[in-house]
């Protein structure tokens, strides 16, 4: 099948964290024998005053970093920052992107357009309707930007896009109730989970043991409000008050909340225990995971959570939140641990139980690893996507 993918997210190189799940999804489709062309849409802002490039569309085929079978195109569009004048920015987006998307669909004789995110979905629906091509739109999360859910912006991004798509792919159950708010008919919704990237650090069958000296906690996340890293810190402070101080906590990632979190570490007097490692490339993330025991990220805004999958694939005991995306693959006390949202006391109690029942917790971690390797590889993801594609192309 010949597929045209449009996305605002795509990694600059194989180990880049930004949009690496899009690359993994596409490469898993290629491994099954499908042809994929990618259009990456990026907001354009001049870096040097007075310097404007006329070459707004550039073709790049990544023969070294990525599969030589992927043809990647960049399209730069004007965008007003901070979601100001949304309607005007979206009009500019369609005016710039739609003709390029249409040209690529015809040039590569594509059978289907797959868009990632709502805005890319607008152009996919526009061009798909014009050319008579089926469209698939994947939603990966819920934006906290309130302006997107108002007036004409809401009608365009959600009502028009979700109702106009042939299929809407949601990466986790928490997104289903969210998407149902915008349209009455949701019979074309499908759930397709993301997968984890295989590496030398998460080979199935390789056994691992926890550190004898101290337990090693880790989080991997953008440091944003709602991710729960602050809850970890409060819970670990309680753990220390209970008399358990043989632990360290590595925080991988960066973001707007980092300064507040660093200040909180000082206030809680956890400086000897907590290390901020900053943003890392993907191979570095796996290296840090291989040197940890427990992955904890009590995020209460998590549509799916590839980071949890990656931790489980490496054999870490993984802690998530009840009712959020990780509940798709974490069964409490069987493949991982689930705690109530924003419940610091419960989180601290589970941290304590890890020290008190290490054998039990280690077995849970091993069961989690086996489960995700059986059900959440990128190959599993691609087969589910292809099933949806076949529904549309055969119609």
C-alpha positions, 0 to 999 in steps of 0.5 A, spaced: 500 500 500 502 507 498 501 511 504 502 519 505 503 521 512 503 528 514 505 530 521 508 536 525 513 531 529 519 527 526 526 526 529 532 530 526 536 523 527 534 516 529 536 518 536 532 524 537 526 524 542 521 529 538 517 525 534 521 518 534 514 514 535 512 517 528 518 514 525 518 508 529 510 507 526 512 508 519 518 504 519 514 498 522 509 499 516 515 499 511 517 492 514 511 489 512 512 491 505 508 498 505 511 504 501 510 511 505 511 518 503 512 523 509 510 531 509 513 534 515 509 541 516 513 546 521 512 553 523 517 558 519 520 564 523 526 568 521 532 567 525 535 573 522 532 579 521 531 580 513 533 573 511 527 570 508 528 563 504 524 562 498 525 554 498 520 553 503 519 546 500 525 541 501 525 534 499 530 530 504 531 522 503 534 519 509 539 514 507 543 513 513 539 515 519 533 512 517 530 507 512 532 509 504 525 507 503 522 513 506 521 520 502 521 525 507 519 532 505 519 539 509 513 544 508 514 551 512 508 555 514 507 561 517 504 561 524 503 566 530 506 563 536 502 562 543 496 560 539 494 567 538 489 569 532 488 561 531 483 562 525 488 566 521 494 561 522 490 555 520 488 559 514 495 560 512 496 553 514 491 550 509 493 555 504 500 553 504 500 545 506 494 543 502 497 544 495 503 540 497 499 535 500 495 534 494 501 534 489 505 529 493 498 524 493 498 525 486 506 524 484 506 518 489 499 515 487 498 514 494 492 510 496 491 513 503 493 519 507 494 518 514 495 525 519 498 525 526 495 531 530 488 535 529 491 541 524 495 536 520 488 532 519 485 538 517 489 538 510 488 531 510 481 531 510 481 537 505 485 534 500 482 527 501 475 529 500 478 533 493 482 527 491 477 521 493 482 518 498 480 515 505 483 519 511 486 516 517 487 521 523 491 519 529 490 523 536 496 522 541 494 526 546 490 532 549 492 539 549 492 544 555 491 550 550 484 552 552 484 557 545 483 550 541 477 549 544 473 555 543 469 557 537 471 556 530 478 553 532 474 548 535 469 547 529 475 546 525 480 542 529 475 537 532 468 537 529 470 538 522 476 534 522 474 528 526 467 527 523 471 528 516 476 523 517 474 516 514 477 513 521 480 516 527 485 512 531 486 514 538 493 511 542 489 510 548 482 509 551 483 516 555 482 519 548 476 516 547 471 520 552 475 526 550 474 525 542 467 523 543 465 530 546 466 533 539 462 529 534 455 524 535 457 519 531 464 515 533 463 509 530 469 510 525 474 511 532 479 505 533 484 504 538 491 503 536 497 503 541 504 505 540 509 500 541 517 501 544 523 501 540 527 494 541 534 495 543 540 491 546 538 493 553 531 490 553 532 484 550 527 479 552 529 473 556 535 477 559 534 477 567 536 483 571 537 484 578 536 490 583 542 494 586 544 491 593 546 498 595 540 502 594 534 502 589 534 506 583 528 510 581 527 514 574 523 518 571 523 520 563 518 525 561 518 532 559 518 536 565 511 540 565 505 541 569 501 534 570 507 529 569 507 528 576 515 529 577 513 533 583 509 528 586 514 523 586 519 528 590 514 529 595 512 521 596 520 520 596 521 525 602 515 521 605 519 515 604 525 518 607 521 520 613 519 513 614 527 511 615 528 509 608 534 513 605 538 508 601 535 510 594 537 515 588 532 518 583 534 520 576 530 525 572 531 524 565 528 530 561 527 538 561 521 543 560 518 549 563 517 546 570 525 544 571 527 550 575 521 549 580 522 542 581 530 543 582 527 548 588 523 543 591 528 538 591 532 543 595 526 545 600 525 537 601 532 536 602 533 531 597 539 534 594 543 528 595 538 523 592 536 527 586 539 528 580 537 532 574 540 529 567 536 533 562 534 532 555 537 525 552 537 522 546 533 516 545 539 511 546 542 515 552 535 514 555 535 506 554 542 507 557 539 510 563 533 505 564 538 499 564 541 502 570 535 503 574 530 499 578 523 502 578 520 507 573 515 512 576 511 517 573 505 519 576 502 523 570 495 525 571 494 527 564 497 521 560 493 519 553 498 513 553 505 513 555 511 510 551 516 512 556 512 507 561 512 501 555 520 502 554 521 502 562 517 495 562 521 493 556 527 493 560 524 490 566 523 496 570 518 495 576 513 501 573 508 505 576 503 509 573 496 512 575 489 509 575 485 511 569 490 514 565 494 511 559 498 506 562 492 502 565 492 499 558 498 495 559 499 495 567 495 491 571 496 493 578 500 488 582 501 483 576 505 487 570 506 494 574 503 498 580 497 503 579 496 509 584 490 514 585 491 520 581 495 526 585 495 521 591 502 522 595 501 518 601 499 512 596 505 513 592 509 513 598 506 507 601 508 503 595 515 506 595 515 503 602 512 496 599 518 496 594 523 496 600 519 491 604 517 486 599 523 486 593 522 479 591 514 480 589 516 487 586 521 484 582 517 478 579 511 483 577 517 487 573 519 481 570 511 479 568 511 486 565 517 485 561 514 479 558 507 482 557 509 488 553 514 484 549 508 480 547 503 485 545 506 492 544 511 491 539 511 496 533 510 490 529 503 489 533 502 496 532 503 496 524 499 490 523 493 493 527 494 500 523 494 495 516 487 492 518 484 499 518 487 501 512 485 495 509 478 497 511 478 503 507 482 501 501 477 495 500 471 499 501 
